[in-house]
Amino acid sequence: MADLDSFRAEARAWLEANCPPEMRLPLKDDDDRCWGGRKAVFKSPAQKLWMERMAARGWTVPEWPTQYGGGGLSREEAKVLRDEMRKIGARSPLDSFGIWMLGPALLRYGTEAQKQEYLPPIVRGEIRWCQGYSEPGSGSDLASLQTKAEDKGDHFLVNGQKVWTSYADKADWIFCLVRTDPNAKKHEGISFILFDMESPGVSTRPITLISGKSPFCETFFDNVEVPKDRVVGELNKGWDVAKHLLTHEREMISNMGMDMGSIGRMAARLAGEDGTGPILRGDMARFDVDAMAFRLAIERTGDMAKAGQAHPALSSVLKYYGAQLNKRRFELLMSAGGADALEWEGERSNEGQAARTWLRTKANSIEGGTDEVQLNIIAKRLLNLPGA
Ligand SMILES: Cc1cc2nc3c(=O)[nH]c(=O)nc-3n(C[C@H](O)[C@H](O)[C@H](O)COP(=O)(O)OP(=O)(O)OC[C@H]3O[C@@H](n4cnc5c(N)ncnc54)[C@H](O)[C@@H]3O)c2cc1C
């Protein structure tokens, strides 16, 4: 405990000295998020400085081992760091599919050379990754994917199409599921590979959504050559890597909105102190209690995972409930904001940020596997229900 106390004091002093005041203000919109990458566009010098300072300490990924650039913190120390960041309202220094998804898969399945090559640039925010899983005919039934990688001796030749590839047009590299054995059963002929989005033959086409903004792309591969050492895990055993990555993706999605603080404060920012009546305030209080309990459930599941006691299907429980909670959060906010919150454009509404985010939350129960798919997993793996 004494060690944790001194770590807390050290972290607090360092954050106080190093977190620029601008990086302690709530996010105004998605453009305030820092994604890094070769094509990074920083919204302000403070945003760049904050990412670089945290990366230099490995605190963009506090729990990864120091030999791969991470902070080397224990789970308890990382919790203290998050706690101290929350107290001063510090923003996440770096949002990244590399941190949330690829990194944990590499730590478990990557070779030493792959870890050395790919993890440090993720920590430093130098390479931005996107996820090539879904295809036009393969979403929930992901294992039916058809993008193929043919063995050409010293390389694979990749052909096919992915869809809903978030930020594919901004990403530097892709982690991608491909079929390497067309004759095997569908789960057994898949491999997990990595390649540069600037490779000849890769192209992307943005998809526009109801919110008017689109992170999504269709992604096409036309005779893309991929060196053979870019396979993560065993050839044709990519489904294991894919599933491990999905548990991390689902946990990340379950956390959405959890750093936004109390719903009352959010509503006050949107609608003014007295914008809500007693019934809505009651709903908000119930929401805050549920969110607090959910935060504890996330912490407990994390502790169980660290101790090797968490069932992999628990990530489906968190994902399902987290998605419901985030949708509820924004339904309540829209109720508090009334008709004004629906404003779509203009300075007063910060370019319709509340309405756009509200619509965006509808996708929480689709991305990373739909609600129905999570309920199927829970029924089958956790509850052992007959017929599931
Ligand atoms: C915001 C967002 C970001 C995304 N980002 C990415 C990304 O970066 N990379 C990527 O590869 N993909 C991404 N996706 C795609 C996502 O993984 C798929 O949308 C998801 O897996 C569902 O697949 P689908 O859209 O093909 O729906 P379908 O699989 O066609 O499902 C349609 C409906 O049928 C239901 N259904 C399907 N099968 C069953 C079943 N067995 N039992 C009961 N109901 C069933 C589903 O629940 C759903 O309601 C993203 C999606 C969203 C919304």
The ligand as an SDF file (V2000), in Angstrom:
LIG
                    3D

 53 58  0  0  0  0  0  0  0  0999 V2000
  -19.7610    1.5510  -35.6690 C   0  0  0  0  0  0  0  0  0  0  0  0
  -19.2680    0.3130  -36.3540 C   0  0  0  0  0  0  0  0  0  0  0  0
  -17.9100    0.1420  -36.5690 C   0  0  0  0  0  0  0  0  0  0  0  0
  -17.4480   -0.9980  -37.2190 C   0  0  0  0  0  0  0  0  0  0  0  0
  -16.1120   -1.0880  -37.4790 N   0  0  0  0  0  0  0  0  0  0  0  0
  -15.6540   -2.1860  -38.1210 C   0  0  0  0  0  0  0  0  0  0  0  0
  -14.2540   -2.2770  -38.4450 C   0  0  0  0  0  0  0  0  0  0  0  0
  -13.4620   -1.3700  -38.1710 O   0  0  0  0  0  0  0  0  0  0  0  0
  -13.8400   -3.3860  -39.0770 N   0  0  0  0  0  0  0  0  0  0  0  0
  -14.6840   -4.4310  -39.3980 C   0  0  0  0  0  0  0  0  0  0  0  0
  -14.2110   -5.4270  -39.9190 O   0  0  0  0  0  0  0  0  0  0  0  0
  -16.0100   -4.3330  -39.1360 N   0  0  0  0  0  0  0  0  0  0  0  0
  -16.5170   -3.2370  -38.5150 C   0  0  0  0  0  0  0  0  0  0  0  0
  -17.8730   -3.1290  -38.2570 N   0  0  0  0  0  0  0  0  0  0  0  0
  -18.7920   -4.1830  -38.7370 C   0  0  0  0  0  0  0  0  0  0  0  0
  -19.4030   -5.0130  -37.6370 C   0  0  0  0  0  0  0  0  0  0  0  0
  -18.4640   -5.8950  -37.0950 O   0  0  0  0  0  0  0  0  0  0  0  0
  -20.6120   -5.7350  -38.2250 C   0  0  0  0  0  0  0  0  0  0  0  0
  -21.5570   -4.7560  -38.5880 O   0  0  0  0  0  0  0  0  0  0  0  0
  -21.2570   -6.7070  -37.2490 C   0  0  0  0  0  0  0  0  0  0  0  0
  -20.4050   -7.7840  -37.0030 O   0  0  0  0  0  0  0  0  0  0  0  0
  -22.6110   -7.2480  -37.7720 C   0  0  0  0  0  0  0  0  0  0  0  0
  -22.4860   -7.7510  -39.0570 O   0  0  0  0  0  0  0  0  0  0  0  0
  -23.4540   -7.2710  -40.2480 P   0  0  0  0  0  0  0  0  0  0  0  0
  -23.4890   -5.7830  -40.2410 O   0  0  0  0  0  0  0  0  0  0  0  0
  -23.0200   -7.9470  -41.4770 O   0  0  0  0  0  0  0  0  0  0  0  0
  -24.9020   -7.7710  -39.8020 O   0  0  0  0  0  0  0  0  0  0  0  0
  -25.5270   -9.2170  -40.0540 P   0  0  0  0  0  0  0  0  0  0  0  0
  -24.5690  -10.2590  -39.6020 O   0  0  0  0  0  0  0  0  0  0  0  0
  -26.0210   -9.2980  -41.4510 O   0  0  0  0  0  0  0  0  0  0  0  0
  -26.7420   -9.1880  -39.0560 O   0  0  0  0  0  0  0  0  0  0  0  0
  -28.0050   -8.6090  -39.3980 C   0  0  0  0  0  0  0  0  0  0  0  0
  -28.9630   -8.8360  -38.2400 C   0  0  0  0  0  0  0  0  0  0  0  0
  -29.1750  -10.2500  -38.0550 O   0  0  0  0  0  0  0  0  0  0  0  0
  -28.9040  -10.6190  -36.7130 C   0  0  0  0  0  0  0  0  0  0  0  0
  -28.2840  -11.9450  -36.6640 N   0  0  0  0  0  0  0  0  0  0  0  0
  -27.2720  -12.4120  -37.4500 C   0  0  0  0  0  0  0  0  0  0  0  0
  -26.9550  -13.6720  -37.0910 N   0  0  0  0  0  0  0  0  0  0  0  0
  -27.7470  -14.0110  -36.0450 C   0  0  0  0  0  0  0  0  0  0  0  0
  -27.8900  -15.1820  -35.2320 C   0  0  0  0  0  0  0  0  0  0  0  0
  -27.1230  -16.2600  -35.4200 N   0  0  0  0  0  0  0  0  0  0  0  0
  -28.8080  -15.1500  -34.2380 N   0  0  0  0  0  0  0  0  0  0  0  0
  -29.6020  -14.0600  -34.0190 C   0  0  0  0  0  0  0  0  0  0  0  0
  -29.5120  -12.9330  -34.7740 N   0  0  0  0  0  0  0  0  0  0  0  0
  -28.6050  -12.8970  -35.7630 C   0  0  0  0  0  0  0  0  0  0  0  0
  -27.9120   -9.5670  -36.2210 C   0  0  0  0  0  0  0  0  0  0  0  0
  -27.9330   -9.4760  -34.8050 O   0  0  0  0  0  0  0  0  0  0  0  0
  -28.4230   -8.3150  -36.8980 C   0  0  0  0  0  0  0  0  0  0  0  0
  -29.4890   -7.7680  -36.1730 O   0  0  0  0  0  0  0  0  0  0  0  0
  -18.3550   -1.9910  -37.6270 C   0  0  0  0  0  0  0  0  0  0  0  0
  -19.7310   -1.8180  -37.4100 C   0  0  0  0  0  0  0  0  0  0  0  0
  -20.1990   -0.6720  -36.8050 C   0  0  0  0  0  0  0  0  0  0  0  0
  -21.6660   -0.4900  -36.6090 C   0  0  0  0  0  0  0  0  0  0  0  0
  1  2  1  0
  2  3  1  0
  2 52  2  0
  3  4  2  0
  4  5  1  0
  4 50  1  0
  5  6  2  0
  6  7  1  0
  6 13  1  0
  7  8  2  0
  7  9  1  0
  9 10  1  0
 10 11  2  0
 10 12  1  0
 12 13  2  0
 13 14  1  0
 14 15  1  0
 14 50  1  0
 15 16  1  0
 16 17  1  0
 16 18  1  0
 18 19  1  0
 18 20  1  0
 20 21  1  0
 20 22  1  0
 22 23  1  0
 23 24  1  0
 24 25  2  0
 24 26  1  0
 24 27  1  0
 27 28  1  0
 28 29  2  0
 28 30  1  0
 28 31  1  0
 31 32  1  0
 32 33  1  0
 33 34  1  0
 33 48  1  0
 34 35  1  0
 35 36  1  0
 35 46  1  0
 36 37  1  0
 36 45  1  0
 37 38  2  0
 38 39  1  0
 39 40  1  0
 39 45  2  0
 40 41  1  0
 40 42  2  0
 42 43  1  0
 43 44  2  0
 44 45  1  0
 46 47  1  0
 46 48  1  0
 48 49  1  0
 50 51  2  0
 51 52  1  0
 52 53  1  0
M  END
$$$$
